[in-house]
Amino acid sequence: MREIPSERLNEKIKKVWRITGLIGTFFLALVTFGPLIILTIFFDVGPLSFIIPSCIILFWRIPSFLFFPRVRYARWRYELLPDEIDIMEGLFFITRTIIPMVRVQFTDTTQGPIMRAFGLSSVKIVTAGGEKVIPGLTSERAEYLRDKIADLAKIAKEDV
């Protein structure tokens, strides 16, 4: 059995995941409560109709920004090896992905507005079978990883 990958994400990613969870909850509440408010105003539906959707939203969404970021962070690991990238992630089910360098087609760094506010970036690794993203890296680390993976993939393809 392989060792657990050694590299961890930056701890600031937990705050990013919390903020995105809050934003998602806000929009879900807006979509849910908007029609209910209109029904209450125009069709005289009682306020009892607000209780069930609000309970569903709270019980379903609160863990997404209070507890899940901590668990996701604890489980998220990666390691860059000369011939492969080892990624372990998951919330309830742990997924372990090994990407051979020879399969890497290109790498990319991305940075959304929330991640930019925390000085974080993501590295996207694209293969013929799909893509994998390593989120929550400092911008310098993400650029280093992107370039290092591209170099190792080029060397691996030259050896084939």
Backbone as JSON Lines, residues from 0, in Angstrom:
{"i":0,"aa":"M","n":[0.84,-1.19,0.0],"ca":[0.0,0.0,0.0],"c":[0.88,1.25,0.0]}
{"i":1,"aa":"R","n":[0.48,2.22,-0.76],"ca":[1.23,3.47,-0.88],"c":[1.13,4.32,0.38]}
{"i":2,"aa":"E","n":[2.13,5.12,0.57],"ca":[2.09,6.12,1.65],"c":[1.1,7.22,1.27]}
{"i":3,"aa":"I","n":[0.55,7.89,2.27],"ca":[-0.35,9.02,2.03],"c":[0.49,10.16,1.45]}
{"i":4,"aa":"P","n":[-0.03,10.86,0.44],"ca":[0.72,11.99,-0.12],"c":[1.1,13.0,0.97]}
{"i":5,"aa":"S","n":[2.26,13.6,0.82],"ca":[2.81,14.43,1.89],"c":[2.4,15.89,1.86]}
{"i":6,"aa":"E","n":[2.08,16.43,0.7],"ca":[1.79,17.86,0.58],"c":[0.34,18.17,0.97]}
{"i":7,"aa":"R","n":[0.14,19.31,1.63],"ca":[-1.19,19.74,2.03],"c":[-1.52,21.06,1.32]}
{"i":8,"aa":"L","n":[-2.79,21.39,1.32],"ca":[-3.23,22.67,0.77],"c":[-2.94,23.76,1.8]}
{"i":9,"aa":"N","n":[-3.01,25.0,1.35],"ca":[-2.87,26.14,2.25],"c":[-4.12,26.21,3.14]}
{"i":10,"aa":"E","n":[-3.93,26.53,4.41],"ca":[-5.07,26.56,5.35],"c":[-6.12,27.61,4.99]}
{"i":11,"aa":"K","n":[-5.75,28.61,4.23],"ca":[-6.72,29.64,3.84],"c":[-7.85,29.09,2.98]}
{"i":12,"aa":"I","n":[-7.64,27.91,2.39],"ca":[-8.68,27.33,1.53],"c":[-9.94,27.04,2.34]}
{"i":13,"aa":"K","n":[-9.79,26.78,3.63],"ca":[-10.98,26.52,4.46],"c":[-11.89,27.75,4.49]}
{"i":14,"aa":"K","n":[-11.29,28.94,4.56],"ca":[-12.08,30.17,4.54],"c":[-12.75,30.37,3.18]}
{"i":15,"aa":"V","n":[-12.02,30.05,2.12],"ca":[-12.59,30.16,0.77],"c":[-13.78,29.23,0.63]}
{"i":16,"aa":"W","n":[-13.64,27.98,1.08],"ca":[-14.75,27.02,1.0],"c":[-15.93,27.47,1.85]}
{"i":17,"aa":"R","n":[-15.66,28.07,3.0],"ca":[-16.76,28.58,3.85],"c":[-17.51,29.72,3.15]}
{"i":18,"aa":"I","n":[-16.77,30.64,2.57],"ca":[-17.39,31.77,1.89],"c":[-18.21,31.29,0.69]}
{"i":19,"aa":"T","n":[-17.65,30.39,-0.11],"ca":[-18.42,29.89,-1.26],"c":[-19.65,29.1,-0.8]}
{"i":20,"aa":"G","n":[-19.54,28.4,0.32],"ca":[-20.7,27.71,0.88],"c":[-21.78,28.69,1.32]}
{"i":21,"aa":"L","n":[-21.36,29.8,1.94],"ca":[-22.32,30.83,2.36],"c":[-22.99,31.48,1.15]}
{"i":22,"aa":"I","n":[-22.21,31.75,0.12],"ca":[-22.77,32.35,-1.1],"c":[-23.79,31.4,-1.73]}
{"i":23,"aa":"G","n":[-23.44,30.12,-1.81],"ca":[-24.38,29.14,-2.35],"c":[-25.65,29.05,-1.53]}
{"i":24,"aa":"T","n":[-25.52,29.11,-0.21],"ca":[-26.7,29.08,0.67],"c":[-27.56,30.31,0.45]}
{"i":25,"aa":"F","n":[-26.92,31.47,0.3],"ca":[-27.67,32.71,0.08],"c":[-28.49,32.62,-1.21]}
{"i":26,"aa":"F","n":[-27.87,32.16,-2.3],"ca":[-28.6,32.07,-3.57],"c":[-29.69,31.01,-3.53]}
{"i":27,"aa":"L","n":[-29.43,29.92,-2.83],"ca":[-30.46,28.9,-2.68],"c":[-31.65,29.45,-1.88]}
{"i":28,"aa":"A","n":[-31.36,30.21,-0.83],"ca":[-32.43,30.83,-0.04],"c":[-33.2,31.84,-0.89]}
{"i":29,"aa":"L","n":[-32.51,32.59,-1.72],"ca":[-33.15,33.57,-2.58],"c":[-34.1,32.89,-3.57]}
{"i":30,"aa":"V","n":[-33.63,31.8,-4.17],"ca":[-34.46,31.07,-5.12],"c":[-35.65,30.4,-4.42]}
{"i":31,"aa":"T","n":[-35.43,29.95,-3.2],"ca":[-36.5,29.28,-2.46],"c":[-37.51,30.27,-1.9]}
{"i":32,"aa":"F","n":[-37.01,31.33,-1.27],"ca":[-37.91,32.25,-0.58],"c":[-38.55,33.29,-1.5]}
{"i":33,"aa":"G","n":[-37.92,33.59,-2.62],"ca":[-38.5,34.56,-3.55],"c":[-39.91,34.17,-3.97]}
{"i":34,"aa":"P","n":[-40.09,32.98,-4.53],"ca":[-41.45,32.58,-4.91],"c":[-42.41,32.49,-3.73]}
{"i":35,"aa":"L","n":[-41.9,32.06,-2.56],"ca":[-42.78,31.96,-1.39],"c":[-43.26,33.33,-0.92]}
{"i":36,"aa":"I","n":[-42.39,34.31,-1.01],"ca":[-42.8,35.68,-0.63],"c":[-43.85,36.19,-1.6]}
{"i":37,"aa":"I","n":[-43.65,35.94,-2.89],"ca":[-44.64,36.36,-3.89],"c":[-45.97,35.65,-3.65]}
{"i":38,"aa":"L","n":[-45.93,34.36,-3.34],"ca":[-47.17,33.62,-3.05],"c":[-47.87,34.19,-1.81]}
{"i":39,"aa":"T","n":[-47.09,34.55,-0.81],"ca":[-47.68,35.1,0.42],"c":[-48.33,36.45,0.16]}
{"i":40,"aa":"I","n":[-47.68,37.29,-0.62],"ca":[-48.2,38.63,-0.87],"c":[-49.43,38.59,-1.78]}
{"i":41,"aa":"F","n":[-49.33,37.86,-2.88],"ca":[-50.4,37.91,-3.88],"c":[-51.5,36.87,-3.7]}
{"i":42,"aa":"F","n":[-51.17,35.74,-3.08],"ca":[-52.16,34.67,-2.97],"c":[-52.53,34.33,-1.53]}
{"i":43,"aa":"D","n":[-52.08,35.13,-0.6],"ca":[-52.44,34.99,0.82],"c":[-52.12,33.59,1.36]}
{"i":44,"aa":"V","n":[-50.93,33.1,1.03],"ca":[-50.47,31.83,1.59],"c":[-49.87,32.14,2.95]}
{"i":45,"aa":"G","n":[-50.16,31.33,3.94],"ca":[-49.7,31.58,5.31],"c":[-48.2,31.47,5.46]}
{"i":46,"aa":"P","n":[-47.66,32.07,6.52],"ca":[-46.22,32.04,6.76],"c":[-45.7,30.64,7.1]}
{"i":47,"aa":"L","n":[-46.61,29.7,7.35],"ca":[-46.2,28.34,7.64],"c":[-45.45,27.73,6.45]}
{"i":48,"aa":"S","n":[-45.73,28.23,5.26],"ca":[-45.06,27.7,4.07],"c":[-43.58,28.07,4.04]}
{"i":49,"aa":"F","n":[-43.15,29.01,4.88],"ca":[-41.73,29.37,4.95],"c":[-40.94,28.42,5.85]}
{"i":50,"aa":"I","n":[-41.6,27.78,6.76],"ca":[-40.89,26.98,7.76],"c":[-40.21,25.76,7.16]}
{"i":51,"aa":"I","n":[-40.92,25.01,6.36],"ca":[-40.35,23.78,5.8],"c":[-39.16,24.07,4.89]}
{"i":52,"aa":"P","n":[-39.27,24.99,3.92],"ca":[-38.07,25.26,3.09],"c":[-36.9,25.82,3.9]}
{"i":53,"aa":"S","n":[-37.17,26.66,4.88],"ca":[-36.07,27.21,5.67],"c":[-35.37,26.13,6.48]}
{"i":54,"aa":"C","n":[-36.12,25.18,7.03],"ca":[-35.51,24.07,7.76],"c":[-34.67,23.19,6.83]}
{"i":55,"aa":"I","n":[-35.19,22.94,5.65],"ca":[-34.44,22.13,4.69],"c":[-33.13,22.82,4.33]}
{"i":56,"aa":"I","n":[-33.2,24.11,4.04],"ca":[-31.98,24.85,3.68],"c":[-30.99,24.86,4.84]}
{"i":57,"aa":"L","n":[-31.46,25.15,6.04],"ca":[-30.55,25.21,7.17],"c":[-29.9,23.86,7.48]}
{"i":58,"aa":"F","n":[-30.71,22.81,7.54],"ca":[-30.15,21.5,7.88],"c":[-29.28,20.93,6.76]}
{"i":59,"aa":"W","n":[-29.55,21.32,5.54],"ca":[-28.78,20.79,4.44],"c":[-27.53,21.62,4.18]}
{"i":60,"aa":"R","n":[-27.63,22.94,4.29],"ca":[-26.53,23.81,3.89],"c":[-25.58,24.21,5.02]}
{"i":61,"aa":"I","n":[-26.02,24.26,6.25],"ca":[-25.14,24.69,7.33],"c":[-23.86,23.85,7.41]}
{"i":62,"aa":"P","n":[-23.96,22.52,7.35],"ca":[-22.71,21.75,7.38],"c":[-21.76,22.08,6.22]}
{"i":63,"aa":"S","n":[-22.31,22.52,5.08],"ca":[-21.46,22.79,3.93],"c":[-20.48,23.93,4.16]}
{"i":64,"aa":"F","n":[-20.8,24.85,5.07],"ca":[-19.84,25.91,5.34],"c":[-19.32,25.92,6.77]}
{"i":65,"aa":"L","n":[-19.88,25.11,7.66],"ca":[-19.35,25.05,9.01],"c":[-18.41,23.87,9.24]}
{"i":66,"aa":"F","n":[-18.8,22.69,8.8],"ca":[-18.04,21.49,9.12],"c":[-17.26,20.9,7.95]}
{"i":67,"aa":"F","n":[-17.86,20.9,6.77],"ca":[-17.24,20.24,5.63],"c":[-15.89,20.82,5.23]}
{"i":68,"aa":"P","n":[-15.68,22.15,5.27],"ca":[-14.35,22.66,4.9],"c":[-13.22,22.1,5.77]}
{"i":69,"aa":"R","n":[-13.47,21.93,7.05],"ca":[-12.45,21.39,7.94],"c":[-12.13,19.93,7.57]}
{"i":70,"aa":"V","n":[-13.16,19.14,7.27],"ca":[-12.96,17.74,6.92],"c":[-12.29,17.63,5.55]}
{"i":71,"aa":"R","n":[-12.75,18.43,4.59],"ca":[-12.13,18.41,3.25],"c":[-10.65,18.76,3.33]}
{"i":72,"aa":"Y","n":[-10.33,19.78,4.13],"ca":[-8.94,20.19,4.27],"c":[-8.1,19.07,4.89]}
{"i":73,"aa":"A","n":[-8.63,18.41,5.88],"ca":[-7.88,17.34,6.56],"c":[-7.59,16.17,5.62]}
{"i":74,"aa":"R","n":[-8.46,15.94,4.67],"ca":[-8.31,14.79,3.77],"c":[-7.57,15.11,2.48]}
{"i":75,"aa":"W","n":[-7.52,16.39,2.09],"ca":[-6.94,16.79,0.81],"c":[-5.42,16.75,0.91]}
{"i":76,"aa":"R","n":[-4.79,15.94,0.08],"ca":[-3.33,15.87,0.01],"c":[-2.9,15.59,-1.43]}
{"i":77,"aa":"Y","n":[-1.69,15.96,-1.72],"ca":[-1.14,15.68,-3.05],"c":[0.37,15.53,-2.93]}
{"i":78,"aa":"E","n":[0.95,14.91,-3.94],"ca":[2.4,14.79,-3.98],"c":[2.85,14.72,-5.43]}
{"i":79,"aa":"L","n":[3.85,15.5,-5.75],"ca":[4.43,15.52,-7.09],"c":[5.67,14.64,-7.08]}
{"i":80,"aa":"L","n":[5.61,13.57,-7.84],"ca":[6.74,12.64,-7.97],"c":[7.3,12.76,-9.39]}
{"i":81,"aa":"P","n":[8.51,12.29,-9.64],"ca":[9.1,12.46,-10.98],"c":[8.28,11.84,-12.12]}
{"i":82,"aa":"D","n":[7.55,10.75,-11.83],"ca":[6.83,10.08,-12.9],"c":[5.31,10.1,-12.74]}
{"i":83,"aa":"E","n":[4.8,10.73,-11.66],"ca":[3.35,10.76,-11.45],"c":[2.96,11.83,-10.44]}
{"i":84,"aa":"I","n":[1.66,12.13,-10.43],"ca":[1.07,13.04,-9.45],"c":[0.08,12.21,-8.64]}
{"i":85,"aa":"D","n":[0.22,12.24,-7.34],"ca":[-0.62,11.46,-6.45],"c":[-1.55,12.44,-5.72]}
{"i":86,"aa":"I","n":[-2.88,12.27,-5.89],"ca":[-3.85,13.17,-5.29],"c":[-4.84,12.36,-4.46]}
{"i":87,"aa":"M","n":[-5.07,12.8,-3.21],"ca":[-6.04,12.17,-2.33],"c":[-7.01,13.25,-1.86]}
{"i":88,"aa":"E","n":[-8.3,12.98,-2.02],"ca":[-9.32,13.96,-1.64],"c":[-10.6,13.25,-1.26]}
{"i":89,"aa":"G","n":[-11.52,13.99,-0.65],"ca":[-12.83,13.42,-0.36],"c":[-13.42,13.99,0.91]}
{"i":90,"aa":"L","n":[-14.71,13.83,1.02],"ca":[-15.43,14.27,2.21],"c":[-15.91,13.04,2.97]}
{"i":91,"aa":"F","n":[-16.79,12.28,2.37],"ca":[-17.28,11.04,2.96],"c":[-16.54,9.84,2.39]}
{"i":92,"aa":"F","n":[-16.26,9.89,1.09],"ca":[-15.53,8.83,0.41],"c":[-14.2,9.41,-0.06]}
{"i":93,"aa":"I","n":[-13.12,8.73,0.29],"ca":[-11.78,9.18,-0.09],"c":[-11.47,8.66,-1.49]}
{"i":94,"aa":"T","n":[-11.03,9.56,-2.37],"ca":[-10.63,9.2,-3.73],"c":[-9.13,9.4,-3.85]}
{"i":95,"aa":"R","n":[-8.46,8.42,-4.38],"ca":[-7.02,8.51,-4.6],"c":[-6.79,8.43,-6.09]}
{"i":96,"aa":"T","n":[-6.17,9.45,-6.66],"ca":[-5.93,9.52,-8.1],"c":[-4.43,9.58,-8.36]}
{"i":97,"aa":"I","n":[-3.96,8.72,-9.23],"ca":[-2.57,8.73,-9.67],"c":[-2.57,9.12,-11.14]}
{"i":98,"aa":"I","n":[-1.9,10.22,-11.45],"ca":[-1.83,10.68,-12.84],"c":[-0.39,10.49,-13.33]}
{"i":99,"aa":"P","n":[-0.19,9.56,-14.26],"ca":[1.16,9.39,-14.83],"c":[1.56,10.63,-15.63]}
{"i":100,"aa":"M","n":[2.8,11.03,-15.49],"ca":[3.28,12.23,-16.2],"c":[3.14,12.1,-17.72]}
{"i":101,"aa":"V","n":[3.28,10.88,-18.21],"ca":[3.2,10.68,-19.65],"c":[1.79,10.97,-20.17]}
{"i":102,"aa":"R","n":[0.78,10.96,-19.3],"ca":[-0.6,11.23,-19.7],"c":[-0.98,12.71,-19.64]}
{"i":103,"aa":"V","n":[-0.17,13.52,-19.02],"ca":[-0.49,14.94,-18.86],"c":[-0.38,15.64,-20.2]}
{"i":104,"aa":"Q","n":[-1.46,16.32,-20.6],"ca":[-1.44,17.07,-21.86],"c":[-1.04,18.53,-21.63]}
{"i":105,"aa":"F","n":[-1.64,19.15,-20.62],"ca":[-1.22,20.5,-20.25],"c":[-1.67,20.83,-18.83]}
{"i":106,"aa":"T","n":[-1.08,21.87,-18.29],"ca":[-1.44,22.34,-16.94],"c":[-1.81,23.81,-17.03]}
{"i":107,"aa":"D","n":[-2.61,24.22,-16.07],"ca":[-3.12,25.58,-16.06],"c":[-3.24,26.04,-14.61]}
{"i":108,"aa":"T","n":[-3.13,27.34,-14.38],"ca":[-3.45,27.89,-13.06],"c":[-4.68,28.78,-13.2]}
{"i":109,"aa":"T","n":[-5.55,28.71,-12.21],"ca":[-6.74,29.56,-12.2],"c":[-6.86,30.23,-10.84]}
{"i":110,"aa":"Q","n":[-7.56,31.36,-10.84],"ca":[-7.72,32.13,-9.61],"c":[-8.99,32.95,-9.73]}
{"i":111,"aa":"G","n":[-10.02,32.54,-8.97],"ca":[-11.27,33.29,-8.95],"c":[-11.16,34.48,-8.0]}
{"i":112,"aa":"P","n":[-12.2,35.31,-7.94],"ca":[-12.12,36.51,-7.1],"c":[-11.98,36.22,-5.61]}
{"i":113,"aa":"I","n":[-12.63,35.18,-5.12],"ca":[-12.52,34.87,-3.69],"c":[-11.13,34.32,-3.39]}
{"i":114,"aa":"M","n":[-10.65,33.43,-4.24],"ca":[-9.3,32.89,-4.03],"c":[-8.25,33.99,-4.17]}
{"i":115,"aa":"R","n":[-8.46,34.9,-5.1],"ca":[-7.52,36.01,-5.29],"c":[-7.44,36.86,-4.03]}
{"i":116,"aa":"A","n":[-8.57,37.07,-3.35],"ca":[-8.59,37.87,-2.13],"c":[-7.73,37.23,-1.03]}
{"i":117,"aa":"F","n":[-7.6,35.92,-1.06],"ca":[-6.79,35.21,-0.06],"c":[-5.4,34.86,-0.58]}
{"i":118,"aa":"G","n":[-5.08,35.28,-1.8],"ca":[-3.76,35.01,-2.37],"c":[-3.57,33.55,-2.77]}
{"i":119,"aa":"L","n":[-4.67,32.88,-3.14],"ca":[-4.61,31.46,-3.5],"c":[-4.9,31.25,-4.98]}
{"i":120,"aa":"S","n":[-4.45,30.13,-5.49],"ca":[-4.69,29.73,-6.87],"c":[-4.93,28.23,-6.91]}
{"i":121,"aa":"S","n":[-5.39,27.75,-8.07],"ca":[-5.57,26.32,-8.3],"c":[-4.73,25.91,-9.5]}
{"i":122,"aa":"V","n":[-4.3,24.67,-9.49],"ca":[-3.58,24.1,-10.63],"c":[-4.5,23.06,-11.25]}
{"i":123,"aa":"K","n":[-4.74,23.2,-12.56],"ca":[-5.55,22.23,-13.29],"c":[-4.62,21.38,-14.14]}
{"i":124,"aa":"I","n":[-4.78,20.05,-13.99],"ca":[-3.98,19.09,-14.74],"c":[-4.92,18.4,-15.71]}
{"i":125,"aa":"V","n":[-4.65,18.53,-17.0],"ca":[-5.54,17.98,-18.03],"c":[-4.87,16.79,-18.7]}
{"i":126,"aa":"T","n":[-5.65,15.7,-18.78],"ca":[-5.22,14.5,-19.5],"c":[-6.29,14.18,-20.54]}
{"i":127,"aa":"A","n":[-6.05,13.17,-21.35],"ca":[-7.04,12.78,-22.35],"c":[-8.31,12.27,-21.69]}
{"i":128,"aa":"G","n":[-8.19,11.73,-20.47],"ca":[-9.34,11.18,-19.76],"c":[-10.11,12.19,-18.94]}
{"i":129,"aa":"G","n":[-9.65,13.41,-18.84],"ca":[-10.34,14.42,-18.04],"c":[-9.37,15.4,-17.42]}
{"i":130,"aa":"E","n":[-9.8,15.96,-16.32],"ca":[-8.94,16.94,-15.65],"c":[-9.06,16.77,-14.14]}
{"i":131,"aa":"K","n":[-8.04,17.2,-13.45],"ca":[-8.0,17.17,-12.0],"c":[-7.49,18.52,-11.54]}
{"i":132,"aa":"V","n":[-8.06,19.04,-10.46],"ca":[-7.69,20.36,-9.95],"c":[-7.13,20.21,-8.54]}
{"i":133,"aa":"I","n":[-6.01,20.86,-8.3],"ca":[-5.46,20.98,-6.95],"c":[-5.74,22.41,-6.51]}
{"i":134,"aa":"P","n":[-6.7,22.62,-5.6],"ca":[-7.07,23.97,-5.19],"c":[-6.24,24.43,-3.98]}
{"i":135,"aa":"G","n":[-6.4,25.69,-3.65],"ca":[-5.88,26.19,-2.38],"c":[-4.37,26.2,-2.23]}
{"i":136,"aa":"L","n":[-3.67,26.61,-3.26],"ca":[-2.22,26.75,-3.19],"c":[-1.89,28.24,-3.24]}
{"i":137,"aa":"T","n":[-0.8,28.62,-2.6],"ca":[-0.38,30.0,-2.76],"c":[-0.07,30.2,-4.24]}
{"i":138,"aa":"S","n":[-0.17,31.42,-4.7],"ca":[0.04,31.69,-6.13],"c":[1.43,31.26,-6.59]}
{"i":139,"aa":"E","n":[2.43,31.48,-5.72],"ca":[3.8,31.09,-6.07],"c":[3.91,29.57,-6.17]}
{"i":140,"aa":"R","n":[3.31,28.86,-5.22],"ca":[3.36,27.39,-5.24],"c":[2.61,26.84,-6.46]}
{"i":141,"aa":"A","n":[1.47,27.45,-6.78],"ca":[0.69,27.0,-7.95],"c":[1.49,27.18,-9.24]}
{"i":142,"aa":"E","n":[2.16,28.32,-9.39],"ca":[2.98,28.56,-10.59],"c":[4.13,27.58,-10.67]}
{"i":143,"aa":"Y","n":[4.76,27.32,-9.51],"ca":[5.86,26.35,-9.47],"c":[5.37,24.97,-9.88]}
{"i":144,"aa":"L","n":[4.25,24.52,-9.29],"ca":[3.7,23.2,-9.61],"c":[3.33,23.09,-11.09]}
{"i":145,"aa":"R","n":[2.66,24.12,-11.61],"ca":[2.26,24.12,-13.02],"c":[3.48,23.92,-13.91]}
{"i":146,"aa":"D","n":[4.53,24.72,-13.66],"ca":[5.74,24.64,-14.49],"c":[6.47,23.31,-14.3]}
{"i":147,"aa":"K","n":[6.55,22.84,-13.06],"ca":[7.27,21.59,-12.77],"c":[6.55,20.4,-13.41]}
{"i":148,"aa":"I","n":[5.22,20.38,-13.32],"ca":[4.46,19.29,-13.95],"c":[4.65,19.32,-15.46]}
{"i":149,"aa":"A","n":[4.6,20.51,-16.04],"ca":[4.8,20.64,-17.5],"c":[6.19,20.14,-17.89]}
{"i":150,"aa":"D","n":[7.2,20.48,-17.12],"ca":[8.56,20.02,-17.42],"c":[8.68,18.5,-17.28]}
{"i":151,"aa":"L","n":[8.13,17.94,-16.19],"ca":[8.21,16.5,-15.98],"c":[7.41,15.74,-17.05]}
{"i":152,"aa":"A","n":[6.28,16.3,-17.47],"ca":[5.48,15.65,-18.53],"c":[6.24,15.66,-19.85]}
{"i":153,"aa":"K","n":[6.94,16.75,-20.12],"ca":[7.73,16.85,-21.36],"c":[8.85,15.82,-21.34]}
{"i":154,"aa":"I","n":[9.53,15.67,-20.22],"ca":[10.62,14.69,-20.09],"c":[10.05,13.28,-20.23]}
{"i":155,"aa":"A","n":[8.9,13.02,-19.59],"ca":[8.3,11.68,-19.65],"c":[7.92,11.33,-21.09]}
{"i":156,"aa":"K","n":[7.43,12.29,-21.85],"ca":[7.04,12.01,-23.24],"c":[8.25,11.82,-24.14]}
{"i":157,"aa":"E","n":[9.36,12.48,-23.82],"ca":[10.57,12.29,-24.59],"c":[11.18,10.91,-24.35]}
{"i":158,"aa":"D","n":[10.96,10.35,-23.15],"ca":[11.49,9.04,-22.81],"c":[10.71,7.91,-23.45]}
{"i":159,"aa":"V","n":[9.47,8.18,-23.88],"ca":[8.63,7.12,-24.45],"c":[8.98,6.83,-25.87]}
